[in-house]
């Protein structure tokens, strides 16, 4: 599905990513973890094309996408929910959702019903402006909008950040449902350890811009956590 090989990224002469390599297999959820400031979000932004690589390559379903612009990567099946959500606060929930499909040239038929099943609160609030939603509801809206683009790979950057526990539980259940349907892979940047452990098939931990540890979620033991994740 997604194969990231030896990617490096620099800002103003400072190297942020150092030969980072990892994979997201088809129909699996992979969690990219690490302390603050180690390069996780930079890695995601590189995958979706918002940052230019200094070296390395990115492949999606075997196709080289390293030189493609962000819209072209999206058309190939990458859905991205950034940290901060980036919804349109002055548009209604329904308008926010339709924009996601329009951007990909898709016509919505039963897809809206599907996201309303996954996120019932959005159906109730479909005529409200995005800016009046709670942080958790905005996160659900951002995820629903990304799903309406029909992605093969859904990329989520810190979806639980600043969200109340009840909404975190709802997002966890939604991701379980999506993964169980077997129609897409998920790459998740997450610092909430219990959330990551509950969902991930595999994990990669970053430190100082490089991959420091990796394995199946069963390998995410106390020693690994203490060494790479404890502040």
HUHUWO-V167821 format. One record per helix or strand. SS is the DSSP state (a for helix, b for strand). FROM is the first residue (numbers start at 0). TO is the last residue. If there is no record, write none. Layout:
ss=SS from=FROM to=TO
ss=SS from=FROM to=TO
This chain:
ss=b from=1 to=10
ss=b from=13 to=23
ss=b from=28 to=32
ss=a from=39 to=46
ss=b from=54 to=59
ss=b from=62 to=63
ss=a from=69 to=74
ss=b from=77 to=80
ss=b from=91 to=91
ss=a from=92 to=102
ss=a from=110 to=117
ss=a from=119 to=123
ss=b from=128 to=128
ss=a from=129 to=131
ss=a from=134 to=146
ss=b from=152 to=156
ss=a from=164 to=180
ss=b from=184 to=188
ss=a from=192 to=198
ss=b from=201 to=206
ss=b from=209 to=215
ss=a from=216 to=218
ss=a from=221 to=227
